[in-house]
Amino acid sequence: MADRNRRQTSLRARTTALATAVVGVALALGGVLLVVTLDRSLTSRGDELAQARAVDLAALAADESLPSVLTNVDGDSVAQVVDSSGHVVAASPNIQGKGPISTFRPARGAPVLRTLTDIPDDSETEDYRVWVLTAQTRSGPATVYVGTSLEAVGEASWALRRSLVVGLPVMLALLAFCTWLVIGRALRPVEDIRAEVATISDKALHRRVPVPRIDDEVGRLAATMNQMLDRLESASQRQREFVADASHELQSPLAAFRTELEVALTYPGSADWPAVASHLLCDSEQMERLVRDLLFLALERDSRPSREISPLDLDDIVLQEAARSRSTAAVSLDTSNVSGAPVRG
């Protein structure tokens, strides 16, 4: 059943399915790579921006010029400055009036990146990637927290994935349709050649398949097919000529054979029957030689592989020919010295 289904599937359908599958896999891998790249790009960009803001807020805290409301952060970010006693000195509007978002206090030095969960954001809670930095102020060390929301990155990534889920099947369907049309157009000359060859019989070898104007693989196939039809037509013509020549060559001895028999039968009393038999035997030998020559010519014209070589006894052939020729030969045939001579042929 599987072989039958495979045979019934057209080249057009198989090529379309293969092209669609290959492009589909490539688009799927590209979509995954695009989503991963977007996630990393947004996360990296948010980290760089949050780190820069954390450094700026630390500098403002050291200069005692830090405002109580930090407005230089967007709605997807959070910022907070906590003094050494745990009191919130400054905060972004979305966590204004809230307590410290973390109790983590890094050592003085470079900012430290932490992921904080369930951070208040207006009436909700969110997860943030937060840079934590210790700033030295006049009243003591203060901890600066600046982070970006992971939900914003997830929303952007989800929007891209949703677009890919909807767009990729549409693109694949359009690709399959275009591939089906293009391959159908490319294979149309092949179908025309097949249809024309299917209608050519031994009585219509003069017909030829259409040759496309473009010199491509299909055009060369059509030209080769026409050359083959030329050879077939020439072979058929030679065969008809051979049959006509053979008929003409056989007609003369057969006509003489018939004429001599009709004359002898018309005048049976005056007919020399031994002479008639001798003449008829000579005519039959002439026809036999002619048929043998025609058979030789036919085998010479046959381009098929020769038959399997088998052992052959030449002495049998010589003895048979000698026995057949004794009745008409004018000399005596001596076969006493004929011995076995097996050959392969």
N, C-alpha and C positions, 0 to 999 in steps of 0.2 A: 504493500500500500504506500509506503514511504517513497519507493522508487517511482511509482506511478504519479504521485503528487509532485515529485521533483521534475519529472518529465513534462508535466502539464503546466509548470510555472514558466512563463515566458522570460526571455533574456531581458526584456524591458522592465518587467516587474522585479527580477532579481537585482538588476543594476540599480534601480530606484531604491529598493529596500537597503542595499548595501551602502549606497551613498548617504541615505538618510540616517542609517545607523552610525556610520563613521562620523558624520557631522554632528549628530546628536550627542555622541560620547564626547567629542571635542568641545561642544558648547556647554555640556554639563560640567566638564572639568574646568573650562574657562569661567563658568558661573561660580563654582566653588572657590576658585582662586580669586575671583573678583570680590566675593563676600569676605574672604579671609583678609585680603589686602585692605578692603575698606575698614574692617574692624581694627586692624593694626594701625592704619593711618589715622583714623579718628581718635583712637586711644593715645597714640603717640603725640598727636597734635594737642589734645587736651592736657596731657601730662606736661608738655613743654610750656603751654600757656599758664597752667596752674603753678608750675615751679617758678616761672618768672614773676607772677603776681605774689607768691609767697615771699620771694626775695624783696620785692618792692614794699610789701607790708612790714617786713622786718626792719627795713631801713626807716620807714615812717615811725615805727614804734621806737626805734633807737633815738630819733630826733624829737620825740614827744609831740609829733604832729599828726597822730593817728586819729581820724574821725571815729565817732561812735557807730556810725552806720557806713558800712563799706559798700559803696555803690559802683565800684569799678569791676564788678563781676556780673556775668549774665545770668539768666534765669535757670540755666542748667548747671550752675556752679554753686559752691558754698565756700564761705570764708569766715574765719573766727580767730580772734586773738584773746588768749587767756593768760592772766598774770600768774605769778608764782603761788598765790594763795588760792587759785582755782576760780577766781571771778572773771566773768566775761568782760573784757575791755571794749571790744568792738566786734561787730558781726554783720553779715550780709542781711538784706531785708527778709529773705525767706526763713531765717532762723533767729530773727530779732526777738529778744525776750526769752530765748531758750537757754538751757544750761550748756556746759561744755560738751562738745560732741565726742570727746575722747579724753582719757586720762593719761595718754601716752606722752612722755616727755623725753625727747631725744637729747643726746649730749650735744654740746656746742660743736658746730661744724657744718658739713653739707646737709641739705634737706634729705629727709627720709620719706620714702613712699610707702603708704599703707592703704589697705582696702578696708573701709569702714562700712558696716551694714546698719540698716534701720536708723539712719540719721533723719531727724525731723526736717520736713520740707513743707512749710505752711501747715496744711492739715493732713499731710501724708508723710510717709517715710520712704527713703530711697537709699540705694547703695552708692558709695562714692569712692573714687581713687583719690586719696588725699596726700598732699605733700605736707610734712610736719617739719617746722624749722624753729629753732630757739633763737630769740633775739634778746640782746642785752639792753635793758632800759635803765633809767636813773633809779627807778624803784625796785629794780631786780630783774631777773630773767622772765621773759614772756614767751609763750608758745604760740606760734602762728600755724593755723590750719587753713589750707586752700585746696579744694578738690573739685573734680568734675563728675557729673552724674554718669553712672554706667547705664542707666536707663536710656539716656539720650543716644548713646552709641548703639544700644540694642534696638531702639526704634528705627534708627537709620538703616541698620543691618536688616531688620525685618522688612522694612519697606523695599529694600533692594531684592531680598529673597522673594517677596511676593510678586514683584515685577518680573523677576526671572521665571518664576513658576507659571505665570500667565503668558509671558512673552515667548519663552523658548518653544513650547508646543506650537504656538502660532507660526513662529519662524520655521520650525521643522515641517509643518504642514505645507507652508508656502514653498519651502525648498523641495519637498517631495513632488508637489504639483509641477513646479518648473522643471525638475529633473525628468519627470514623466513626459512632459511635452518635448523637451530638448532631445531626449533619447528616442522618442517616437519619431521625431523629425529626422534624426540621424539614421534610424533604421528603416525609414520609409523606402529609400532606394533598394535596400536589401529585400524587402517584402515585394517590391515591384519586380525585381529580378527573379525571386522565387515563383511568383505567380506566372510570369511569362514562361519560365522554364517548365512549369507544370503543364502548360498548354501545348508545348512543342512535342510533336510525335514524329515517327519515322517518315511520315508523309508531309511534314512541314519543317524540314530541317533548314529551309531558307530563312526562317524567322530568327531574329536576334533580340537580345535583351537590351533595355534602354541603358545608355551610358550617361551618368551624371556629368555635368559640365566641370565640376571641381575634380582635380586630379588628386584624389585621396585614396584611402584604402578601399572604399566602396567603389570608386571609379575604376581602380585597377582590377578589382574583382569582376566588375562587369566586362571590362575589356578582355580579361582572361577567359571569362565564360564565352564570349563571342568567338575568341580564337579556338576554343574547344569545339564550338558548334561548327566553325569553318572546317575543322579537321573531320568532324563527324559527317558533314555534308560531302566532303571530298571522298571519304572512305565509302560512303553509300553510293556515290556516283561511280567510283571504281568498281564496286561490287556489281552494280547493274551492268557496267560495260563488260566485266568479266563473264557474267552469266550470258550476256548477248553473244560474246565471242565464242564461248563454249557451245552454245546452242547452234551457232552457225557452223562450227567445226564438226559437230556431230551430225548435222543435217545431211551433209554430202555423202558420207559412207552409208547412212541409214537409207537415203534415197536410192543409192545404187543397189543396196541390199534388197530393198523392196521391189525395185524394177526387175532385177534378175529373177526373183521368185515369181513375180507376176507373169513374166514372159514364159518361164518354164512351165507354170501351171496352165497357161493358155494353150500351149502346144506340148502337152505331155508326151505325145508319141515320138516327137522328133527331138526332144530335149536330151542333152547329154548329162544325165544326172550326176555321174562322178565329177564331171567338169564343173557343174553347177555347185556341187558341194565343196569342191576345192576353192572356187571363187568366193563362195560365201564364207568359208573358213578364213581366207585371206582378208576379206572385208571385216570379219569379226576381230581378227588380230589387229587390224588397223584401228578399229574402234577401241579395242582394249588398250593399245598403246596411247591413244588419244586420251582416254579416261585416266590412265596412269599419269600422263603428263599434266592433265588438269588437276589431279589430286596433288601432285608435287607442287604446282603453282599455288594451290590453295594453302598448302602447309607453309610455303615460303611467305605468303602474305599474312599468315597468322602470327601476331606478335605475342601470343601467350607463351608462357614457359613450356619448353618441350616436355614430352611425356617421360616418365621414368624409364631409364635405360634397363633393358632386360637381356638375358642371354639369347643368342640367335645362332642356329645351325646353318651354315652356308651350304653344306652338302645336301641338306634337304631341299633347299631352294633350287640348286643346280639339277638335282635328279628330277624334281617336278617339272622344271622348264624343259629338260631333255625329253621327258615322256610326252609332254604336250607338243613338242616340235617334231617328233619322229614321223607323225602322220603326214606332214607337208614338206619336210626337209628333203632336198634332192641328194643329200649326202648321208652317209651312215654316221650316227652319233655313238661314240664309244665312251661309256661312263664307268668302265671297270676300274679305273685308277682314281676315281673320286673317293676321297676319304673324309673323315670328320674334320670340320673346321669351325669350332664354336667361337663366336665373337660376341661382344656386347654392343648392341645398337638397336 
